Structures are given as C-alpha cells and as structure tokens.
Amino acid sequence: MNVGKIIRDLRHDRGMTQTQLAHEISTTQDTISLWELGKSYPDIINLIKLAKFFGVSTDYMLGLKDF
C-alpha cells in the first residue's frame, strides 16, 4: 500500500473532500491531490499532522504497520 492510497482511504472513511482535508491540516487541495496520486509525498510535518488528524501512527501512514 502506498502513502497516497492510505491518505485517500482515510479521507474517504471520514467522508471528506480533498478541500476539507486540506483545510484541516493547513495545506491546499492541489497538494492533497498530488499526494493521493503519488506524484509527491507529504513532508514530515504534514505526515505528523495527517497521522494526528486521522488518529493513526506515522508508521501506519507510511504503510509500515497495520491500523
């Protein structure tokens, strides 16, 4: 599983749009889209923000551990 798919799956589980997620972690919808498409990856600060927001570990966000 890749980081983008994990972000997309967690976002969908919450019934959120990319724009809503972007607002929650103070980034842009374009950035979320690039992450989900695998065209770029979140930096460590945004990875931590995502993990905290979704209530998962950074290891999970990176696909290293099951939820």
Distance bins in CASP14 RR format, pairs under 12 A and 6 or more apart:
PFRMAT RR
TARGET T0000
AUTHOR 0000-0000-0000
RMODE 2
METHOD distances of the structure
MODEL  1
1 7 0 0 0 0 0 1 0 0 0 0 0
1 8 0 0 0 0 0 1 0 0 0 0 0
1 9 0 0 0 0 1 0 0 0 0 0 0
1 10 0 0 0 0 0 1 0 0 0 0 0
1 60 0 0 0 0 1 0 0 0 0 0 0
1 61 0 0 0 0 0 1 0 0 0 0 0
1 62 0 0 0 0 1 0 0 0 0 0 0
1 63 1 0 1 0 0 0 0 0 0 0 0
1 64 0 0 0 0 1 0 0 0 0 0 0
1 65 0 0 0 0 0 1 0 0 0 0 0
1 66 0 0 0 0 1 0 0 0 0 0 0
1 67 0 0 0 0 0 1 0 0 0 0 0
2 8 0 0 0 0 1 0 0 0 0 0 0
2 9 0 0 0 0 0 1 0 0 0 0 0
2 35 0 0 0 0 1 0 0 0 0 0 0
2 36 0 0 0 0 1 0 0 0 0 0 0
2 37 0 0 0 0 0 1 0 0 0 0 0
2 38 1 0 0 1 0 0 0 0 0 0 0
2 39 0 0 0 0 0 1 0 0 0 0 0
2 41 0 0 0 0 1 0 0 0 0 0 0
2 61 0 0 0 0 0 1 0 0 0 0 0
2 62 0 0 0 0 1 0 0 0 0 0 0
2 63 1 0 0 1 0 0 0 0 0 0 0
2 64 0 0 0 0 0 1 0 0 0 0 0
3 9 0 0 0 0 0 1 0 0 0 0 0
3 10 0 0 0 0 0 1 0 0 0 0 0
3 32 0 0 0 0 0 1 0 0 0 0 0
3 34 0 0 0 0 0 1 0 0 0 0 0
3 35 1 0 0 1 0 0 0 0 0 0 0
3 36 0 0 0 0 1 0 0 0 0 0 0
3 37 0 0 0 0 0 1 0 0 0 0 0
3 38 1 0 0 1 0 0 0 0 0 0 0
3 39 0 0 0 0 0 1 0 0 0 0 0
3 40 0 0 0 0 1 0 0 0 0 0 0
3 41 1 0 1 0 0 0 0 0 0 0 0
3 42 1 0 0 1 0 0 0 0 0 0 0
3 43 0 0 0 0 0 1 0 0 0 0 0
3 46 0 0 0 0 0 1 0 0 0 0 0
3 47 0 0 0 0 1 0 0 0 0 0 0
3 50 0 0 0 0 1 0 0 0 0 0 0
3 51 0 0 0 0 0 1 0 0 0 0 0
3 58 0 0 0 0 0 1 0 0 0 0 0
3 59 0 0 0 0 0 1 0 0 0 0 0
3 60 0 0 0 0 0 1 0 0 0 0 0
3 61 1 0 0 1 0 0 0 0 0 0 0
3 62 1 0 0 1 0 0 0 0 0 0 0
3 63 1 0 0 1 0 0 0 0 0 0 0
3 64 0 0 0 0 0 1 0 0 0 0 0
4 10 0 0 0 0 1 0 0 0 0 0 0
4 11 0 0 0 0 1 0 0 0 0 0 0
4 12 0 0 0 0 0 1 0 0 0 0 0
4 18 0 0 0 0 0 1 0 0 0 0 0
4 21 0 0 0 0 0 1 0 0 0 0 0
4 31 0 0 0 0 0 1 0 0 0 0 0
4 32 0 0 0 0 1 0 0 0 0 0 0
4 33 0 0 0 0 0 1 0 0 0 0 0
4 34 0 0 0 0 1 0 0 0 0 0 0
4 35 1 0 1 0 0 0 0 0 0 0 0
4 36 1 0 1 0 0 0 0 0 0 0 0
4 37 1 0 0 1 0 0 0 0 0 0 0
4 38 1 0 1 0 0 0 0 0 0 0 0
4 39 0 0 0 0 1 0 0 0 0 0 0
4 40 0 0 0 0 1 0 0 0 0 0 0
4 41 0 0 0 0 1 0 0 0 0 0 0
4 42 0 0 0 0 1 0 0 0 0 0 0
4 47 0 0 0 0 0 1 0 0 0 0 0
4 50 0 0 0 0 0 1 0 0 0 0 0
4 61 0 0 0 0 1 0 0 0 0 0 0
4 62 0 0 0 0 0 1 0 0 0 0 0
4 63 0 0 0 0 0 1 0 0 0 0 0
5 11 0 0 0 0 0 1 0 0 0 0 0
5 12 0 0 0 0 0 1 0 0 0 0 0
5 35 0 0 0 0 0 1 0 0 0 0 0
5 36 1 0 0 1 0 0 0 0 0 0 0
5 37 0 0 0 0 0 1 0 0 0 0 0
5 38 0 0 0 0 1 0 0 0 0 0 0
5 61 0 0 0 0 0 1 0 0 0 0 0
5 62 0 0 0 0 0 1 0 0 0 0 0
5 63 0 0 0 0 1 0 0 0 0 0 0
6 12 0 0 0 0 0 1 0 0 0 0 0
6 13 0 0 0 0 0 1 0 0 0 0 0
6 35 0 0 0 0 1 0 0 0 0 0 0
6 36 0 0 0 0 1 0 0 0 0 0 0
6 38 0 0 0 0 0 1 0 0 0 0 0
6 41 0 0 0 0 0 1 0 0 0 0 0
6 42 0 0 0 0 0 1 0 0 0 0 0
6 47 0 0 0 0 0 1 0 0 0 0 0
6 50 0 0 0 0 1 0 0 0 0 0 0
6 51 0 0 0 0 0 1 0 0 0 0 0
6 54 0 0 0 0 1 0 0 0 0 0 0
6 56 0 0 0 0 1 0 0 0 0 0 0
6 57 0 0 0 0 0 1 0 0 0 0 0
6 58 0 0 0 0 0 1 0 0 0 0 0
6 59 0 0 0 0 0 1 0 0 0 0 0
6 60 1 0 0 1 0 0 0 0 0 0 0
6 61 1 0 1 0 0 0 0 0 0 0 0
6 62 0 0 0 0 1 0 0 0 0 0 0
6 63 1 0 0 1 0 0 0 0 0 0 0
6 64 0 0 0 0 0 1 0 0 0 0 0
6 65 0 0 0 0 0 1 0 0 0 0 0
6 66 0 0 0 0 0 1 0 0 0 0 0
6 67 0 0 0 0 1 0 0 0 0 0 0
7 13 0 0 0 0 0 1 0 0 0 0 0
7 14 0 0 0 0 0 1 0 0 0 0 0
7 16 0 0 0 0 0 1 0 0 0 0 0
7 18 0 0 0 0 1 0 0 0 0 0 0
7 21 1 0 0 1 0 0 0 0 0 0 0
7 22 0 0 0 0 0 1 0 0 0 0 0
7 25 0 0 0 0 0 1 0 0 0 0 0
7 27 0 0 0 0 0 1 0 0 0 0 0
7 31 0 0 0 0 0 1 0 0 0 0 0
7 32 1 0 0 1 0 0 0 0 0 0 0
7 33 0 0 0 0 0 1 0 0 0 0 0
7 34 0 0 0 0 0 1 0 0 0 0 0
7 35 1 0 1 0 0 0 0 0 0 0 0
7 36 1 0 1 0 0 0 0 0 0 0 0
7 37 0 0 0 0 0 1 0 0 0 0 0
7 38 0 0 0 0 1 0 0 0 0 0 0
7 40 0 0 0 0 0 1 0 0 0 0 0
7 41 0 0 0 0 1 0 0 0 0 0 0
7 42 1 0 0 1 0 0 0 0 0 0 0
7 46 0 0 0 0 1 0 0 0 0 0 0
7 47 0 0 0 0 1 0 0 0 0 0 0
7 49 0 0 0 0 0 1 0 0 0 0 0
7 50 1 0 0 1 0 0 0 0 0 0 0
7 51 0 0 0 0 0 1 0 0 0 0 0
7 53 0 0 0 0 0 1 0 0 0 0 0
7 54 0 0 0 0 1 0 0 0 0 0 0
7 56 0 0 0 0 0 1 0 0 0 0 0
7 60 0 0 0 0 0 1 0 0 0 0 0
7 61 1 0 0 1 0 0 0 0 0 0 0
7 62 0 0 0 0 0 1 0 0 0 0 0
7 63 0 0 0 0 0 1 0 0 0 0 0
8 14 0 0 0 0 0 1 0 0 0 0 0
8 15 0 0 0 0 0 1 0 0 0 0 0
8 16 0 0 0 0 0 1 0 0 0 0 0
8 17 0 0 0 0 0 1 0 0 0 0 0
8 18 0 0 0 0 1 0 0 0 0 0 0
8 21 0 0 0 0 1 0 0 0 0 0 0
8 32 0 0 0 0 1 0 0 0 0 0 0
8 33 0 0 0 0 1 0 0 0 0 0 0
8 34 0 0 0 0 0 1 0 0 0 0 0
8 35 0 0 0 0 1 0 0 0 0 0 0
8 36 1 0 1 0 0 0 0 0 0 0 0
8 37 0 0 0 0 1 0 0 0 0 0 0
8 38 0 0 0 0 1 0 0 0 0 0 0
8 50 0 0 0 0 0 1 0 0 0 0 0
8 54 0 0 0 0 0 1 0 0 0 0 0
9 15 0 0 0 0 0 1 0 0 0 0 0
9 16 0 0 0 0 0 1 0 0 0 0 0
9 36 0 0 0 0 1 0 0 0 0 0 0
9 54 0 0 0 0 1 0 0 0 0 0 0
9 56 0 0 0 0 0 1 0 0 0 0 0
9 60 0 0 0 0 0 1 0 0 0 0 0
9 61 0 0 0 0 0 1 0 0 0 0 0
9 63 0 0 0 0 0 1 0 0 0 0 0
9 67 0 0 0 0 1 0 0 0 0 0 0
10 16 0 0 0 0 1 0 0 0 0 0 0
10 21 0 0 0 0 1 0 0 0 0 0 0
10 24 0 0 0 0 0 1 0 0 0 0 0
10 25 0 0 0 0 0 1 0 0 0 0 0
10 32 0 0 0 0 0 1 0 0 0 0 0
10 35 0 0 0 0 0 1 0 0 0 0 0
10 36 0 0 0 0 0 1 0 0 0 0 0
10 50 1 0 0 1 0 0 0 0 0 0 0
10 51 0 0 0 0 1 0 0 0 0 0 0
10 52 0 0 0 0 0 1 0 0 0 0 0
10 53 0 0 0 0 1 0 0 0 0 0 0
10 54 1 0 1 0 0 0 0 0 0 0 0
10 55 0 0 0 0 1 0 0 0 0 0 0
10 56 1 0 0 1 0 0 0 0 0 0 0
10 60 0 0 0 0 1 0 0 0 0 0 0
10 61 0 0 0 0 1 0 0 0 0 0 0
10 63 0 0 0 0 0 1 0 0 0 0 0
10 67 0 0 0 0 1 0 0 0 0 0 0
11 17 1 0 0 1 0 0 0 0 0 0 0
11 18 1 0 0 1 0 0 0 0 0 0 0
11 19 0 0 0 0 0 1 0 0 0 0 0
11 20 0 0 0 0 1 0 0 0 0 0 0
11 21 1 0 1 0 0 0 0 0 0 0 0
11 22 0 0 0 0 0 1 0 0 0 0 0
11 24 0 0 0 0 1 0 0 0 0 0 0
11 25 0 0 0 0 0 1 0 0 0 0 0
11 29 0 0 0 0 0 1 0 0 0 0 0
11 32 1 0 0 1 0 0 0 0 0 0 0
11 33 0 0 0 0 0 1 0 0 0 0 0
11 35 0 0 0 0 0 1 0 0 0 0 0
11 36 1 0 0 1 0 0 0 0 0 0 0
11 50 0 0 0 0 1 0 0 0 0 0 0
11 53 0 0 0 0 1 0 0 0 0 0 0
11 54 0 0 0 0 1 0 0 0 0 0 0
12 18 0 0 0 0 0 1 0 0 0 0 0
12 20 0 0 0 0 0 1 0 0 0 0 0
12 21 0 0 0 0 0 1 0 0 0 0 0
12 36 0 0 0 0 0 1 0 0 0 0 0
12 54 0 0 0 0 0 1 0 0 0 0 0
13 21 0 0 0 0 0 1 0 0 0 0 0
13 54 0 0 0 0 1 0 0 0 0 0 0
13 55 0 0 0 0 0 1 0 0 0 0 0
13 56 0 0 0 0 0 1 0 0 0 0 0
13 67 0 0 0 0 0 1 0 0 0 0 0
14 20 0 0 0 0 1 0 0 0 0 0 0
14 21 0 0 0 0 1 0 0 0 0 0 0
14 24 0 0 0 0 1 0 0 0 0 0 0
14 50 0 0 0 0 0 1 0 0 0 0 0
14 53 0 0 0 0 1 0 0 0 0 0 0
14 54 1 0 0 1 0 0 0 0 0 0 0
14 55 0 0 0 0 0 1 0 0 0 0 0
14 56 0 0 0 0 0 1 0 0 0 0 0
15 21 0 0 0 0 1 0 0 0 0 0 0
16 22 0 0 0 0 1 0 0 0 0 0 0
16 23 0 0 0 0 1 0 0 0 0 0 0
16 24 1 0 0 1 0 0 0 0 0 0 0
16 25 0 0 0 0 0 1 0 0 0 0 0
16 29 0 0 0 0 0 1 0 0 0 0 0
16 32 0 0 0 0 1 0 0 0 0 0 0
16 36 0 0 0 0 0 1 0 0 0 0 0
16 50 0 0 0 0 0 1 0 0 0 0 0
16 53 0 0 0 0 1 0 0 0 0 0 0
16 54 0 0 0 0 0 1 0 0 0 0 0
17 23 0 0 0 0 1 0 0 0 0 0 0
17 24 0 0 0 0 0 1 0 0 0 0 0
17 29 1 0 0 1 0 0 0 0 0 0 0
17 32 0 0 0 0 1 0 0 0 0 0 0
17 33 0 0 0 0 0 1 0 0 0 0 0
17 36 0 0 0 0 0 1 0 0 0 0 0
18 24 0 0 0 0 0 1 0 0 0 0 0
18 25 0 0 0 0 0 1 0 0 0 0 0
18 27 0 0 0 0 1 0 0 0 0 0 0
18 28 0 0 0 0 1 0 0 0 0 0 0
18 29 1 0 1 0 0 0 0 0 0 0 0
18 30 0 0 0 0 1 0 0 0 0 0 0
18 31 0 0 0 0 1 0 0 0 0 0 0
18 32 1 0 1 0 0 0 0 0 0 0 0
18 33 1 0 1 0 0 0 0 0 0 0 0
18 34 0 0 0 0 0 1 0 0 0 0 0
18 35 0 0 0 0 1 0 0 0 0 0 0
18 36 1 0 0 1 0 0 0 0 0 0 0
18 37 0 0 0 0 0 1 0 0 0 0 0
19 25 0 0 0 0 0 1 0 0 0 0 0
19 27 0 0 0 0 0 1 0 0 0 0 0
19 28 0 0 0 0 1 0 0 0 0 0 0
19 29 1 0 1 0 0 0 0 0 0 0 0
19 30 0 0 0 0 1 0 0 0 0 0 0
19 31 0 0 0 0 0 1 0 0 0 0 0
19 32 1 0 0 1 0 0 0 0 0 0 0
19 33 0 0 0 0 1 0 0 0 0 0 0
20 27 0 0 0 0 0 1 0 0 0 0 0
20 29 0 0 0 0 1 0 0 0 0 0 0
20 32 0 0 0 0 1 0 0 0 0 0 0
20 53 0 0 0 0 0 1 0 0 0 0 0
21 27 0 0 0 0 1 0 0 0 0 0 0
21 28 0 0 0 0 0 1 0 0 0 0 0
21 29 0 0 0 0 1 0 0 0 0 0 0
21 31 0 0 0 0 1 0 0 0 0 0 0
21 32 1 0 1 0 0 0 0 0 0 0 0
21 33 0 0 0 0 0 1 0 0 0 0 0
21 35 0 0 0 0 1 0 0 0 0 0 0
21 36 0 0 0 0 1 0 0 0 0 0 0
21 42 0 0 0 0 0 1 0 0 0 0 0
21 46 0 0 0 0 0 1 0 0 0 0 0
21 49 0 0 0 0 0 1 0 0 0 0 0
21 50 0 0 0 0 1 0 0 0 0 0 0
21 53 1 0 0 1 0 0 0 0 0 0 0
21 54 0 0 0 0 1 0 0 0 0 0 0
22 28 1 0 1 0 0 0 0 0 0 0 0
22 29 1 0 1 0 0 0 0 0 0 0 0
22 30 0 0 0 0 1 0 0 0 0 0 0
22 31 1 0 0 1 0 0 0 0 0 0 0
22 32 1 0 1 0 0 0 0 0 0 0 0
22 33 0 0 0 0 1 0 0 0 0 0 0
22 34 0 0 0 0 0 1 0 0 0 0 0
22 35 0 0 0 0 0 1 0 0 0 0 0
22 36 0 0 0 0 0 1 0 0 0 0 0
22 42 0 0 0 0 0 1 0 0 0 0 0
22 46 0 0 0 0 0 1 0 0 0 0 0
22 49 0 0 0 0 0 1 0 0 0 0 0
22 50 0 0 0 0 0 1 0 0 0 0 0
22 53 0 0 0 0 0 1 0 0 0 0 0
23 29 0 0 0 0 1 0 0 0 0 0 0
23 31 0 0 0 0 0 1 0 0 0 0 0
23 32 0 0 0 0 1 0 0 0 0 0 0
23 49 0 0 0 0 0 1 0 0 0 0 0
23 53 0 0 0 0 0 1 0 0 0 0 0
24 32 0 0 0 0 0 1 0 0 0 0 0
24 46 0 0 0 0 0 1 0 0 0 0 0
24 49 0 0 0 0 1 0 0 0 0 0 0
24 50 0 0 0 0 1 0 0 0 0 0 0
24 52 0 0 0 0 0 1 0 0 0 0 0
24 53 1 0 1 0 0 0 0 0 0 0 0
24 54 0 0 0 0 1 0 0 0 0 0 0
25 31 0 0 0 0 1 0 0 0 0 0 0
25 32 0 0 0 0 1 0 0 0 0 0 0
25 35 0 0 0 0 0 1 0 0 0 0 0
25 42 0 0 0 0 1 0 0 0 0 0 0
25 43 0 0 0 0 0 1 0 0 0 0 0
25 45 0 0 0 0 1 0 0 0 0 0 0
25 46 1 0 0 1 0 0 0 0 0 0 0
25 47 0 0 0 0 0 1 0 0 0 0 0
25 48 0 0 0 0 1 0 0 0 0 0 0
25 49 1 0 1 0 0 0 0 0 0 0 0
25 50 1 0 0 1 0 0 0 0 0 0 0
25 51 0 0 0 0 0 1 0 0 0 0 0
25 52 0 0 0 0 1 0 0 0 0 0 0
25 53 1 0 0 1 0 0 0 0 0 0 0
25 54 0 0 0 0 1 0 0 0 0 0 0
26 32 0 0 0 0 0 1 0 0 0 0 0
26 45 0 0 0 0 1 0 0 0 0 0 0
26 46 0 0 0 0 1 0 0 0 0 0 0
26 49 1 0 0 1 0 0 0 0 0 0 0
26 50 0 0 0 0 0 1 0 0 0 0 0
26 53 0 0 0 0 0 1 0 0 0 0 0
27 33 0 0 0 0 0 1 0 0 0 0 0
27 34 0 0 0 0 0 1 0 0 0 0 0
27 35 0 0 0 0 1 0 0 0 0 0 0
27 40 0 0 0 0 0 1 0 0 0 0 0
27 42 0 0 0 0 1 0 0 0 0 0 0
27 43 0 0 0 0 0 1 0 0 0 0 0
27 45 0 0 0 0 0 1 0 0 0 0 0
27 46 1 0 0 1 0 0 0 0 0 0 0
27 47 0 0 0 0 0 1 0 0 0 0 0
27 49 0 0 0 0 1 0 0 0 0 0 0
27 50 0 0 0 0 1 0 0 0 0 0 0
27 53 0 0 0 0 0 1 0 0 0 0 0
28 34 0 0 0 0 1 0 0 0 0 0 0
28 35 0 0 0 0 0 1 0 0 0 0 0
28 40 0 0 0 0 0 1 0 0 0 0 0
28 46 0 0 0 0 0 1 0 0 0 0 0
29 35 0 0 0 0 0 1 0 0 0 0 0
29 36 0 0 0 0 0 1 0 0 0 0 0
30 36 0 0 0 0 0 1 0 0 0 0 0
30 37 0 0 0 0 0 1 0 0 0 0 0
30 39 0 0 0 0 0 1 0 0 0 0 0
30 40 0 0 0 0 1 0 0 0 0 0 0
31 37 0 0 0 0 0 1 0 0 0 0 0
31 38 0 0 0 0 0 1 0 0 0 0 0
31 39 0 0 0 0 0 1 0 0 0 0 0
31 40 1 0 0 1 0 0 0 0 0 0 0
31 41 0 0 0 0 0 1 0 0 0 0 0
31 42 0 0 0 0 1 0 0 0 0 0 0
31 43 0 0 0 0 0 1 0 0 0 0 0
31 46 0 0 0 0 1 0 0 0 0 0 0
31 49 0 0 0 0 0 1 0 0 0 0 0
31 50 0 0 0 0 0 1 0 0 0 0 0
32 38 0 0 0 0 0 1 0 0 0 0 0
32 39 0 0 0 0 0 1 0 0 0 0 0
32 40 0 0 0 0 0 1 0 0 0 0 0
32 41 0 0 0 0 0 1 0 0 0 0 0
32 42 0 0 0 0 1 0 0 0 0 0 0
32 46 0 0 0 0 1 0 0 0 0 0 0
32 49 0 0 0 0 0 1 0 0 0 0 0
32 50 0 0 0 0 1 0 0 0 0 0 0
32 53 0 0 0 0 0 1 0 0 0 0 0
33 39 0 0 0 0 1 0 0 0 0 0 0
33 40 0 0 0 0 1 0 0 0 0 0 0
34 40 1 0 1 0 0 0 0 0 0 0 0
34 41 0 0 0 0 1 0 0 0 0 0 0
34 42 0 0 0 0 1 0 0 0 0 0 0
34 46 0 0 0 0 0 1 0 0 0 0 0
35 41 1 0 0 1 0 0 0 0 0 0 0
35 42 1 0 1 0 0 0 0 0 0 0 0
35 43 0 0 0 0 0 1 0 0 0 0 0
35 46 0 0 0 0 1 0 0 0 0 0 0
35 47 0 0 0 0 1 0 0 0 0 0 0
35 49 0 0 0 0 0 1 0 0 0 0 0
35 50 0 0 0 0 1 0 0 0 0 0 0
35 61 0 0 0 0 0 1 0 0 0 0 0
36 42 0 0 0 0 0 1 0 0 0 0 0
36 50 0 0 0 0 0 1 0 0 0 0 0
40 46 0 0 0 0 0 1 0 0 0 0 0
41 47 0 0 0 0 1 0 0 0 0 0 0
41 50 0 0 0 0 0 1 0 0 0 0 0
41 61 0 0 0 0 0 1 0 0 0 0 0
41 62 0 0 0 0 1 0 0 0 0 0 0
42 48 0 0 0 0 1 0 0 0 0 0 0
42 49 0 0 0 0 1 0 0 0 0 0 0
42 50 1 0 0 1 0 0 0 0 0 0 0
42 51 0 0 0 0 1 0 0 0 0 0 0
42 53 0 0 0 0 0 1 0 0 0 0 0
42 58 0 0 0 0 0 1 0 0 0 0 0
42 61 0 0 0 0 1 0 0 0 0 0 0
42 62 0 0 0 0 1 0 0 0 0 0 0
43 49 0 0 0 0 1 0 0 0 0 0 0
43 50 0 0 0 0 0 1 0 0 0 0 0
44 50 0 0 0 0 0 1 0 0 0 0 0
44 51 0 0 0 0 0 1 0 0 0 0 0
44 58 0 0 0 0 1 0 0 0 0 0 0
44 61 0 0 0 0 0 1 0 0 0 0 0
44 62 0 0 0 0 0 1 0 0 0 0 0
45 51 0 0 0 0 0 1 0 0 0 0 0
45 52 0 0 0 0 0 1 0 0 0 0 0
45 58 0 0 0 0 0 1 0 0 0 0 0
46 52 0 0 0 0 0 1 0 0 0 0 0
46 53 0 0 0 0 0 1 0 0 0 0 0
46 58 0 0 0 0 0 1 0 0 0 0 0
46 61 0 0 0 0 1 0 0 0 0 0 0
47 53 0 0 0 0 0 1 0 0 0 0 0
47 54 0 0 0 0 0 1 0 0 0 0 0
47 56 0 0 0 0 0 1 0 0 0 0 0
47 57 0 0 0 0 0 1 0 0 0 0 0
47 58 1 0 1 0 0 0 0 0 0 0 0
47 59 0 0 0 0 0 1 0 0 0 0 0
47 60 0 0 0 0 0 1 0 0 0 0 0
47 61 1 0 1 0 0 0 0 0 0 0 0
47 62 1 0 0 1 0 0 0 0 0 0 0
47 63 0 0 0 0 0 1 0 0 0 0 0
47 64 0 0 0 0 0 1 0 0 0 0 0
48 54 0 0 0 0 0 1 0 0 0 0 0
48 55 0 0 0 0 0 1 0 0 0 0 0
48 56 0 0 0 0 0 1 0 0 0 0 0
48 57 0 0 0 0 0 1 0 0 0 0 0
48 58 1 0 0 1 0 0 0 0 0 0 0
48 59 0 0 0 0 0 1 0 0 0 0 0
48 61 0 0 0 0 1 0 0 0 0 0 0
48 62 0 0 0 0 0 1 0 0 0 0 0
49 55 0 0 0 0 0 1 0 0 0 0 0
49 56 0 0 0 0 0 1 0 0 0 0 0
49 58 0 0 0 0 0 1 0 0 0 0 0
49 61 0 0 0 0 0 1 0 0 0 0 0
50 56 0 0 0 0 1 0 0 0 0 0 0
50 57 0 0 0 0 0 1 0 0 0 0 0
50 58 0 0 0 0 1 0 0 0 0 0 0
50 60 0 0 0 0 0 1 0 0 0 0 0
50 61 1 0 1 0 0 0 0 0 0 0 0
50 62 0 0 0 0 0 1 0 0 0 0 0
51 57 1 0 0 1 0 0 0 0 0 0 0
51 58 1 0 1 0 0 0 0 0 0 0 0
51 59 0 0 0 0 1 0 0 0 0 0 0
51 60 1 0 0 1 0 0 0 0 0 0 0
51 61 1 0 1 0 0 0 0 0 0 0 0
51 62 0 0 0 0 1 0 0 0 0 0 0
51 63 0 0 0 0 0 1 0 0 0 0 0
51 64 0 0 0 0 0 1 0 0 0 0 0
51 65 0 0 0 0 0 1 0 0 0 0 0
51 67 0 0 0 0 0 1 0 0 0 0 0
52 58 0 0 0 0 1 0 0 0 0 0 0
52 60 0 0 0 0 0 1 0 0 0 0 0
52 61 0 0 0 0 0 1 0 0 0 0 0
53 61 0 0 0 0 0 1 0 0 0 0 0
54 60 0 0 0 0 1 0 0 0 0 0 0
54 61 1 0 0 1 0 0 0 0 0 0 0
54 67 0 0 0 0 1 0 0 0 0 0 0
55 61 0 0 0 0 1 0 0 0 0 0 0
55 67 0 0 0 0 1 0 0 0 0 0 0
56 62 0 0 0 0 0 1 0 0 0 0 0
56 63 0 0 0 0 1 0 0 0 0 0 0
56 64 0 0 0 0 0 1 0 0 0 0 0
56 65 0 0 0 0 1 0 0 0 0 0 0
56 66 0 0 0 0 0 1 0 0 0 0 0
56 67 1 0 0 1 0 0 0 0 0 0 0
57 63 0 0 0 0 1 0 0 0 0 0 0
57 64 0 0 0 0 1 0 0 0 0 0 0
57 65 1 0 0 1 0 0 0 0 0 0 0
57 66 0 0 0 0 0 1 0 0 0 0 0
57 67 0 0 0 0 1 0 0 0 0 0 0
58 64 0 0 0 0 1 0 0 0 0 0 0
58 65 0 0 0 0 1 0 0 0 0 0 0
59 65 1 0 1 0 0 0 0 0 0 0 0
59 66 0 0 0 0 1 0 0 0 0 0 0
59 67 0 0 0 0 0 1 0 0 0 0 0
60 66 1 0 0 1 0 0 0 0 0 0 0
60 67 1 0 1 0 0 0 0 0 0 0 0
61 67 0 0 0 0 0 1 0 0 0 0 0
END
